[in-house]
Amino acid sequence: MGRGKIEIKRIENATNRQVTYSKRRNGIFKKAQELTVLCDAKVSLIMFSNTGKFHEFISNSTSTKKMFDQYQKTTGTDIWATHYARMQESLRKLKEINNKLRREIRQRIGEDLEGLSFEEMRNLEQKMTAAVEVVRERKESKYEDSYGLVDNGAAEYESPVTVANGATNLYAFRLHNQNLHHHHHGAGSFGSSNNLRLN
């Protein structure tokens, strides 16, 4: 008794569908290999499963590119033309963007201004003014982080610049005090503490 006819329709069970695909793919590749050997044919097969997995068979005597080239020559079509045209268009747009950015950079350092209208130059000036303001605010923020006052509850600590100035005054005070002390031993007299002063 022969095998019953199998209805050709989509297999709903994902596991069974994948198993059937693998088995039939191997069967097709076996047939392609037989055609290559028995008939000296050039065979190229490209397959994608429903999960996107790629499989390919190509006769040993050729390559996929050669097969595509022969297909184009035989049918008179150019399957690369559209792809090449898209690549050329993308390249053109990228070049335009690059040239525009380079021109803007030159203009921001005062070059390539001849072709700008009055309105364009005013807009450029406004952008540069805004940029300078951002840099200034950032610089002041950095300065305050490094040298500004530090609030620690009720106490405030002076910046290093202020401390440095205070140290200078203190050093001057000590020098003045030492001069008075030497004068006392040298001349036999010593003024009151009220003569001490800060320079």
KADAFEN-V879630 format. One record per helix or strand of 3 or more residues. SS is the DSSP state (H for helix, E for strand). FROM is the first residue (numbers start at 1). TO is the last residue. Records with the same first field share a line. If there is no record, write none. Layout:
SS=FROM-TO / FROM-TO
This chain:
H=14-39 / 64-75 / 81-108 / 118-147 / 160-187 / 193-195
E=44-48 / 54-58 / 150-152 / 155-157
